Amino acid sequence: MDTQKLILDKLTNVLSVTDKNSAAKLKGLVDQAGRIFVGGAGRSGLVSRFFAMRLVHSGYQVSMVGEVVTPAMKDGDLLVVISGSGGTKTLLPILETAKSKGGKIAVISMKSSSAMSDLADLTVQIGNDDSFPLTKGMPMGTTFELSTLIYLEAVIGEIIFDKDLTEEGMRAIHANLE
């Protein structure tokens, strides 16, 4: 079995049916935001960290939900949450708080409709309702997580072109206390 081909083919199929207009909508929310808060649980949380880091490199003011140094959300801020199910119980109260503070909410999920999307200003569905059957060799959400990572890297790529960012400029913002 060529598992690399399996993975690449699966991700290509998922991304080919992901709404191409959703990237522009997400970029619009990012650009309008005062500050951006990013979160997710488990492996989706790891993907959210990739996105948050790239947003920082692109010049945005970004905080990770749940960190001890994360400031309070205010009116005009944006919360971006990644949740395959769109119903992660530990994240729902965070969305409710963000909404009550006047924040905008973007949910990135494999579901077009969910408890989280009910609170969201934008729901980005990765793939479609048929994109995530159980696939041997890609267990427990792998397809969603990798597809989301690639989708969000492409959004960052569009931001780089739109803002005419350079590698040197982005590198100057990269953490130097590692």
N, C-alpha and C positions, 0 to 999 in steps of 0.2 A: 504494500500500500504506500503510495506517495502522499504522505500526510501534508507536506508543504503545498502541493497542488490542491488537495482537498480544502485546506484552509483558505488559500488564495481564491479559489473558485467560489467558495461559499461567501467570502467577504465581497467579492465582485458582484455576485448576485444580489446580496442584501443592499449594497450601496447603489446599484443600478435602479432599484425601485424606491429609493429614498427620495422624497420630494426635493427637487433642486431649488425651489424658491425658499425653502426654510432657512438656508444659510444667510440669505440677504435679510430676512426678518430677524434672525438671531444677531447678526452684525448690527442691525439698526438698534436693537435693545442695548447691546454692548456700548455703542457709541453715544447713546442718549443717557446712559447711567452716570450718576455721580460716582459711585463706587460699585464694585462687583464682588459679590460673595459667591463662592463655589462650593458645592458639597455633593456627597454621595456616600453610600455605605458599602463596605466590603470591597470587592474588585471594581465596582463602579466608582467607589471613592478614590481608588488609585487612578482611574482614568480621569476623574475630575481634577486631580492634582496635576496631571500632564497639562490639561487645558488651562488651569490657573497659572501655571508657570509660564506658558507661552503668552498668555494675556499680559503678565508682568513684563515679559521681554518686549512686548508690543507697546508698552508705555501706559498701560491702564493701572489704576489703583485697585488691587485685588486682595481679598482675604479668604482664607479657608474656613468654612463653618466648623465650629467646635474647637478651634485652637484657642489657647488661653489669651492670646494677644489680639483676637478678632474684635474689632470695635462694634458698637451698636449699629444696627441698620436704621437708616433714616429714609424719609420720603425722597423718592427719586433714585434710590439705589436699586440694584438688580441682583436677584438670587438666581443662579443657574444650578439646577439639581439634576444629577444623572441617576436614574432608577429604571432598570429594565422593566419591572412590574408596574411602576408608577404608583405603588401603594406601600412602599417600605414604611412600616409602622413608626420607626424611630425618626424618620424624616418629616412625616406629615405635620407634627406640631411646629417644626421649623418653618414650613411653608405658611402655616396659619399665622405665625408671628410676623413673618415678612409682609404678608398681606395687610395685617393690622397696623403696621408701621408705615404703610404707603409705598412699599417696595413693589417693583415689578418682578414677575416670576417667569422663568423659562425652564421647562421640564424637557429633558431628553430621555426618551423611553422607547421601548419596543411596542408600546400600546398607544393608540390614538386617543383612547378614552380611559380615564382612571381617576382615582381619588385625587391624585396630584394635578392632573390636567384640569380638573374642575376648579382648581384654585389658580391655575396658570394664565398668564397673559399670552404665552406662546407654548405650544407643545410641539416638539420636533419628534416625529415618529421615525426612528431608524428602521429601514425596511418597510414591510407591511405586515398585515395580520398573518400571512402565511410564511414569513421569512425565517421563523425560528423553530422548526421541528427538531426533535432530538437528533443529534448527529454524532455518531460514534467517532471518537477521536477529538471532539470539540465539546467537552463536558461543561455542564453547569453554568451556562451564560457566556461561554467563551465567544460565541459568534456575536452576541450583542456588544460585549465589551470591546472587542477588537474593531468591529464595524464603527462603533462610536468614537474610538480613538482616531481612526482614519478620517472619519467625517469631521471631527473637531480640528484635526491638523489641517484639513483642507480649508476650513473656515479661517483658521489663522493664516494660511497661505493667501487667502483673498484679502485679509486685513493688511498683510505685508505689501501686496500690490497696491491696494487702495491708498495706503498711507505712505507708499514709496519708502518703506523701511529698508535699512541695509543690515547685512550681517554684522558689520562693525558696530553700528548703533545698538543693535539688539544685544550684542556681546557685552557692551559697556554697561548695560542694565543687569546682566546676569549676576547672580550671587557671587561674591568674592570672599566670603567667610566660610568656605566649605573645607 
